[in-house]
């Protein structure tokens, strides 16, 4: 039981890191200078980091929930 919980935790961390890389890569294409006054400033960089972490959390939660639901659907029948 504990081994499977450890494996699941490691899997969740790996998925989160992969999604983080994809989100950071995709967010780089946004023209941030249209939304902030100083795009090279600390506030703009902080905004990019917070936006990346928020999107990563949402996408990872969706993917892991979907995986959990799809594996649990066998108990329906």
N, C-alpha and C positions, 0 to 999 in steps of 0.2 A: 504494500500500500504506500509506504513512504517513498519507495523507489519510483513508483509511477507518478507521485506528486512532484518529486524532484525533476523527473523527465518533462512533465508538463510545464513546470516553471521555466526550465531551460528553453523549451520550445517557445513559450510566450515571450521570453526575453529576446530570442533570436528573431522572431517575427516582428517584434517592436523595433529592433535595430534595423532590420531590412526596410520596414515601412518608413522609418526615420530618414534613411538615406534617400529613398525615392521621393519623399515629401520635400526634403531639403533641395534635392536636384530640381524638382519641378517648381519650387517656389522661386528659384533663381531667375526664372523667366518673367516674373512679375516686375513691371517698371515701378519700383517703389518711389521714385522721384516725383511721380504724379500725385502721391498721397501725403508726402511729408515735406517739410521745408528743407531740411538738411539730410539728404539720403546717406551721407557718409558719417553722420553723427551717431552718438551712443544710443540715443532714443530710437533711431531708425533700426539700428542693429538689434536692439532689445526687442523691438516690435517683430522683427523677422524671426528671432529665436522663439518668442512666445507664440507666434502664429504657427511656426513649424511644430512646436511641441503640442499645441492644441490639435492641429490637424492629424498629427501622428497618433495621438490618443484616440481620436474619433475613428480613424480608419482601422487602427489595430483592434479597438473594441468591437467594431463591426465584424471584422474578419474572424476574430476568435469566437465571438458569439455565434456567428454563422456556422463555423466549424463545430462548435458544441451542439448546436441545434440539429445539424445534419447528422451527427453521430448518434444523437439521442432519439431520432425519429424512428429507429428500428424498434423501440419499445412501445410504439403506438399500436402496432398490430400484434 
